[in-house]
Amino acid sequence: MDQNVIVANVIIIVIFIFVIFQGIQIVFLSNRTEETNATIVETKFANANGTKFRNSNWAVVSYKVGDNIIVSKNRIQVPMDAKSGQKIMIRYYKNSPEIIATFSIKKFVIGILVGIVFIVVRIMFQKGILK
């Protein structure tokens, strides 16, 4: 088997595992979460140098649950241009409101689309269209 086909197979398997994991979380944990607006308290780049190339922006957020203002224990990935004070939509776990749920339908759909692209690329390698 061609090395390109093997690499494509490995990528497809990893994507498939990611999509299954997201799907399971959506099905079994969605009813255990609540959606709310949150305010970004602080942002931090994954790479310390702050460059936007191959970097991501991670935020601590605060949000109201009942009468309490909660500051998240975990950081969530936000757009690169997100700033402190900006409002975003988040999901938190009802039984642990300080923990933000990181699964989403958007990640699930994007995973499926990326998987389809790699399946097409694999077929093209296998038929010799790509080399």
C-alpha positions in Angstrom: 0.0 0.0 0.0 1.2 3.5 -0.9 2.6 5.5 2.0 0.3 8.5 1.2 -2.8 6.2 1.5 -1.5 4.9 4.9 -1.1 8.5 6.2 -4.5 9.4 4.9 -6.0 6.3 6.6 -4.4 7.3 9.9 -5.7 10.9 9.6 -9.2 9.5 8.8 -9.1 7.2 11.8 -8.1 10.1 14.1 -10.8 12.3 12.7 -13.4 9.5 13.0 -12.5 9.0 16.7 -12.8 12.8 17.3 -16.2 12.9 15.6 -17.5 9.9 17.5 -16.3 11.5 20.8 -18.0 14.8 20.0 -21.2 12.9 18.9 -21.3 10.9 22.2 -20.9 14.0 24.2 -23.6 15.8 22.3 -26.0 13.0 22.7 -25.4 12.1 26.3 -24.2 15.4 27.9 -26.3 18.1 26.2 -29.2 17.6 28.7 -26.7 18.1 31.5 -25.5 21.5 30.3 -27.0 24.9 30.2 -26.3 27.7 27.7 -25.6 31.3 28.8 -23.9 34.5 27.9 -20.4 34.9 29.4 -18.0 37.9 29.6 -14.4 37.3 28.8 -12.3 38.2 31.9 -8.8 37.5 30.6 -7.3 36.1 27.4 -4.0 34.4 26.8 -2.2 33.2 23.7 -1.1 29.6 23.6 2.3 30.7 22.4 3.9 33.2 24.7 5.2 35.4 21.9 1.7 36.6 21.0 2.0 36.0 17.2 -1.2 35.2 15.4 0.4 32.7 13.1 -0.3 29.1 14.3 -1.5 30.4 17.6 -4.8 30.4 19.5 -6.4 32.6 22.1 -7.7 31.1 25.3 -10.0 32.9 27.8 -11.2 32.7 31.3 -14.9 33.8 31.4 -17.4 34.9 34.0 -21.1 34.2 33.8 -24.2 34.2 36.0 -25.8 31.0 37.3 -28.8 31.8 39.4 -27.7 34.5 41.8 -24.0 33.6 41.6 -21.3 35.0 39.4 -19.0 32.1 38.3 -15.5 32.5 37.0 -14.6 29.4 34.9 -12.0 27.0 36.2 -10.9 26.0 32.6 -10.0 28.2 29.7 -11.9 28.0 26.5 -10.6 28.8 23.0 -12.0 32.0 21.6 -11.4 34.0 18.3 -8.0 35.6 17.9 -9.5 39.1 18.1 -11.5 38.4 21.3 -10.8 41.0 24.1 -11.6 41.3 27.8 -15.2 42.5 28.4 -16.5 40.9 25.2 -19.7 38.7 25.5 -19.7 35.1 24.1 -22.1 32.2 24.4 -20.9 29.2 26.5 -22.3 25.9 27.9 -21.6 24.9 31.5 -22.4 21.7 33.4 -25.5 22.1 35.6 -24.0 20.0 38.4 -20.6 21.8 38.2 -21.3 25.3 36.9 -17.7 26.4 37.2 -16.7 23.9 34.4 -17.4 24.9 30.8 -18.5 22.2 28.4 -16.2 22.1 25.4 -18.2 19.9 23.0 -20.2 21.5 20.2 -22.2 20.7 17.1 -19.9 23.0 15.2 -16.9 20.9 16.0 -18.9 17.8 15.1 -19.9 19.1 11.7 -16.4 20.5 10.9 -14.9 17.1 11.9 -17.3 15.3 9.5 -16.4 17.8 6.7 -12.7 17.4 7.2 -13.1 13.6 7.3 -14.9 13.7 4.0 -12.1 15.8 2.4 -9.5 13.3 3.6 -11.6 10.3 2.3 -11.7 12.0 -1.1 -7.9 12.6 -0.9 -7.3 9.0 0.0 -9.4 7.8 -2.9 -7.4 10.1 -5.2 -4.1 8.7 -3.9 -5.4 5.2 -4.3 -6.5 5.7 -7.9 -3.2 7.5 -8.8 -4.8 10.9 -9.4 -2.5 12.4 -6.7 1.0 11.3 -6.2 
